[in-house]
């Protein structure tokens, strides 16, 4: 009996010792783990800015000029050739133009006669078809580029040749030079050459105008009325805050 009790007690102690041991920690479910801290995703890039030109621009223009005198002095060629350089600004979708320019034109002649005109002038203009620029294609750029303008300039005119000088009652000296005001009116058209809707562009401008100036130290002064044709290459900048608008439809 005693042996049986002892064996029972020993078995109970062994069982108690086995249950008293610390059990292994249970496996952690990966789904229960806290997420890793990572950098937030970068925001998507903004959509590209629509490069839709609306007519506003600043530009530099240069090109040949050809003049025809209506009343040419004696022995002076009625046709003269020269050049024009100008700075131009268009605003309000090219409704208003402002331009400051310099010109020099020379009329040759015979027997030492000739006429040279150097002038600085300012002109303002408008594009009557400016609203159709919203259609934003090449043909509508051309149609909306048709413009009219008026201008005034200060001219230094130099006339040479004895017979030409006699016509304005100058009998002494080999030449006569003077400063005179000049006014003019005209019209033209602008043609895009480079790809459209960029921050810059190359355009070609063709113009024709009528001009009026009086010349000579005594009455009657000579009317230097003439007409002029211009072909100007224009380098335009459209990169201004007011030169980009979304297409309305």
Order of alpha helices (4+ residues) and beta strands (2+ residues): alpha-beta-beta-beta-beta-alpha-beta-alpha-beta-beta-beta-beta-beta
